[in-house]
Amino acid sequence: MSAQPRILIVGNAGQVGVELQRSFAGFGEIVGVDRESVDLAQPDQVRDLVRRVEPSIILNAAAYTAVDRAESEPALATAINDDAPRILAEEALRSNALLVHYSTDYVFDGTKQNPWTEQDTPAPLNVYGASKLAGEEALLQVGGRVLIFRTSWVYGPHGSNYLLTMLRLARQRDALSIVNDQIGSPTTSIELARVTHQVVSGVIAGKFGDAKEWAGLYHMTCSGSTSWCGFAQAIFARAGKLLDGKVPVVTPITSEEYPTPAKRPRNSVLSNAKLESRFGVRLAPWETALDTVIQALG
Ligand SMILES: NC(=O)c1ccc[n+]([C@@H]2O[C@H](COP(=O)([O-])OP(=O)(O)OC[C@H]3O[C@@H](n4cnc5c(N)ncnc54)[C@H](OP(=O)(O)O)[C@@H]3O)[C@@H](O)[C@H]2O)c1
């Protein structure tokens, strides 16, 4: 591997893609591609992209992430979340490139009382989760220098996400009813990119040995957990300045009171123990990470 790796960032306009582009600046020659450059639903375009760029590192931050819409577009979700990553993995294997890919807490059914580990059996409740699980399985089947990071409740200063939606709703309404019985770990795109960079730089430096010692699936979330309602309350508690003091009244409701096309897990908290022990890295507590994003917006 050359001293200056060529890094292909697929989905560089998404929440995580933007932050990866920032984190990896200076680490190598970055080629970032968005939907304009490659349509991941077109297998030939995906293959051609990798063969043209010849990266030694591929960071795949692209995905079909519209959880509810996926229920009515399963073929498209599968093409982007399963078929496209499989081609990236095949191309990475062919050229011995490192492939980093992200997956989701929604591979689980939410019935466990404790945090989910990588050993737990996935049982997705919705099309999005099933398509992402199929993508994980494809990558593990192809093998090679592959890292899959399962994360959850991703948000940040850019893109389309829960935090920015809550701030918009707060400006429009005096009161909000928010689901209080789904528990997870809000995770910032900033923390994901920071820790991905730490892991990748260690892998490239040979710090963790051969691929057989580090390749595989890891959970990667901010620590701690809350409900969607608790997350909203934490946002409003910090965002007074951004909202000119106009903070809405929040009423907790159940999932049954807020029906959505896609069913979601009740408990999707992930254990990061494997990531921490293998790579010696740790993401910030979710409240601290939220402070950072609120400051970035302010
Ligand atoms: N968001 C979450 O809460 C969450 C939770 C758990 C795991 N994850 C995983 O984390 C990773 C990053 O998610 P994110 O939140 O950063 O997602 P995001 O903001 O929705 O970004 C995804 C990117 O993929 C692009 N994309 C979608 N379809 C495409 C296509 N056919 N061709 C080319 N590009 C396409 C999107 O482009 P357009 O904007 O043009 O559609 C977008 O730029 C994904 O693997 C996701 O599954 C996310």
PDBQT file of the ligand as one rigid body, heavy atoms in Angstrom, charges set to zero:
ROOT
HETATM    1  N1  LIG A 301     -29.667   7.603   9.277  1.00  0.00    +0.000 N 
HETATM    2  C1  LIG A 301     -29.754   6.709  10.291  1.00  0.00    +0.000 C 
HETATM    3  O1  LIG A 301     -30.452   6.935  11.280  1.00  0.00    +0.000 OA
HETATM    4  C2  LIG A 301     -28.963   5.430  10.248  1.00  0.00    +0.000 A 
HETATM    5  C3  LIG A 301     -29.129   4.505  11.300  1.00  0.00    +0.000 A 
HETATM    6  C4  LIG A 301     -28.397   3.317  11.267  1.00  0.00    +0.000 A 
HETATM    7  C5  LIG A 301     -27.536   3.061  10.224  1.00  0.00    +0.000 A 
HETATM    8  N2  LIG A 301     -27.413   3.976   9.207  1.00  0.00    +0.000 N 
HETATM    9  C6  LIG A 301     -26.518   3.647   8.103  1.00  0.00    +0.000 C 
HETATM   10  O2  LIG A 301     -25.460   4.588   8.094  1.00  0.00    +0.000 OA
HETATM   11  C7  LIG A 301     -25.019   4.798   6.755  1.00  0.00    +0.000 C 
HETATM   12  C8  LIG A 301     -25.003   6.280   6.453  1.00  0.00    +0.000 C 
HETATM   13  O3  LIG A 301     -26.342   6.771   6.609  1.00  0.00    +0.000 OA
HETATM   14  P1  LIG A 301     -26.687   8.321   6.501  1.00  0.00    +0.000 P 
HETATM   15  O4  LIG A 301     -27.593   8.627   7.630  1.00  0.00    +0.000 OA
HETATM   16  O5  LIG A 301     -25.460   9.140   6.301  1.00  0.00    +0.000 OA
HETATM   17  O6  LIG A 301     -27.571   8.305   5.171  1.00  0.00    +0.000 OA
HETATM   18  P2  LIG A 301     -28.030   9.515   4.230  1.00  0.00    +0.000 P 
HETATM   19  O7  LIG A 301     -27.748  10.820   4.875  1.00  0.00    +0.000 OA
HETATM   20  O8  LIG A 301     -29.417   9.163   3.817  1.00  0.00    +0.000 OA
HETATM   21  O9  LIG A 301     -27.041   9.369   3.010  1.00  0.00    +0.000 OA
HETATM   22  C9  LIG A 301     -27.121   8.292   2.129  1.00  0.00    +0.000 C 
HETATM   23  C10 LIG A 301     -26.554   8.737   0.821  1.00  0.00    +0.000 C 
HETATM   24  O10 LIG A 301     -26.736   7.662  -0.119  1.00  0.00    +0.000 OA
HETATM   25  C11 LIG A 301     -27.127   8.251  -1.333  1.00  0.00    +0.000 C 
HETATM   26  N3  LIG A 301     -27.861   7.342  -2.199  1.00  0.00    +0.000 N 
HETATM   27  C12 LIG A 301     -29.064   6.782  -1.971  1.00  0.00    +0.000 A 
HETATM   28  N4  LIG A 301     -29.444   6.084  -3.054  1.00  0.00    +0.000 NA
HETATM   29  C13 LIG A 301     -28.459   6.206  -3.972  1.00  0.00    +0.000 A 
HETATM   30  C14 LIG A 301     -28.277   5.725  -5.281  1.00  0.00    +0.000 A 
HETATM   31  N5  LIG A 301     -29.180   4.969  -5.907  1.00  0.00    +0.000 N 
HETATM   32  N6  LIG A 301     -27.143   6.040  -5.927  1.00  0.00    +0.000 NA
HETATM   33  C15 LIG A 301     -26.213   6.821  -5.342  1.00  0.00    +0.000 A 
HETATM   34  N7  LIG A 301     -26.329   7.324  -4.112  1.00  0.00    +0.000 NA
HETATM   35  C16 LIG A 301     -27.454   7.013  -3.428  1.00  0.00    +0.000 A 
HETATM   36  C17 LIG A 301     -28.031   9.384  -0.925  1.00  0.00    +0.000 C 
HETATM   37  O11 LIG A 301     -28.211  10.283  -1.981  1.00  0.00    +0.000 OA
HETATM   38  P3  LIG A 301     -29.554  11.167  -2.042  1.00  0.00    +0.000 P 
HETATM   39  O12 LIG A 301     -29.486  12.082  -0.872  1.00  0.00    +0.000 OA
HETATM   40  O13 LIG A 301     -29.456  11.838  -3.355  1.00  0.00    +0.000 OA
HETATM   41  O14 LIG A 301     -30.690  10.186  -1.934  1.00  0.00    +0.000 OA
HETATM   42  C18 LIG A 301     -27.262   9.964   0.245  1.00  0.00    +0.000 C 
HETATM   43  O15 LIG A 301     -26.318  10.921  -0.158  1.00  0.00    +0.000 OA
HETATM   44  C19 LIG A 301     -25.959   3.973   5.873  1.00  0.00    +0.000 C 
HETATM   45  O16 LIG A 301     -25.368   2.729   5.594  1.00  0.00    +0.000 OA
HETATM   46  C20 LIG A 301     -27.179   3.766   6.746  1.00  0.00    +0.000 C 
HETATM   47  O17 LIG A 301     -27.898   2.590   6.390  1.00  0.00    +0.000 OA
HETATM   48  C21 LIG A 301     -28.089   5.160   9.212  1.00  0.00    +0.000 A 
ENDROOT
TORSDOF 0
